[in-house]
Amino acid sequence: MAQVSIKTVRKDFGSAIETALRVYAPARHDCVWNYESINEGIFHPRVAYKVVGLAFLSIIAAWEEYLENSFLRYIAGAKSESSYSPKLRIGKCKNTTHSMQVLTGAINSNEAARFMRWNDYDWVLSRAEIHFNKAEPYSKISSLYQERIRDARIVRNRVAHSSSKARNQFKKMTNINVGEPVDSPMAFGFSPGKYLIYTKPEIIFKKSWIDSKDCEWFDIFECYVHMFIEIMDIITQG
């Protein structure tokens, strides 16, 4: 059997980030409330906020696919471009279908999919502890980044739908991040899009880290992009 490759997994996630940035860039310019954005921009600012949110949602969807595809391939003995491969605790699977069966205990792929929760990084870590020595490389993600991943899931859910649960979780998260009481009204009137273009990302990322990055707006969206690129280099080393 040919060696299972991790290269395409990395490439696909990188391409998804680049596509999201191409959507984000023009919308981000139109998020500024002025004559040009309201009368001459591609999007009205309110629409631009939504477009930024959708661009972020696409990154999170690609992130979850990246986690699934990298994890299943690593269980099957995949190596990164730098020849990195995590040490397996219970042996190598035959292929990714076998990986899915071993991971979930289900034979049917559709049934197996019901037991996988790639949107929950705590679940990913718990499975990594079973299959990989020291749960690496997934455990090598810093606690700060893991917290931001949890926040990203909340933002994603709020972009995707308007249930009371999604709204309450989003309000709680933004209030905590800006230092407001949990049950206060929505901090700064944040919608998902307005939160993502907030130009004080130091509320959730380290200032020294932000200053080291090449950004145009230095907002939360751009910082998330840099974070996911760093994580990609940790999990699937190039």
Secondary structure by P-SEA (a helix, b strand, c coil): cccccaaaaaaaaaaaaaaaaaaaacccccccccccccccccccaaaaaaaaaaaaaaaaaaaaaaaaaaaaaaaacccccccccccccccccccaaaaaaaacccccaaaaaaacccccaaaaaaaaaaccccccccccccaaaaaaaaaaaaaaaaaacccaaaaaaaaaaaaaaacccccccccccccaaaaaacccccccccaaaaaacccccccaaaaaaaaaaaaaaaaccc
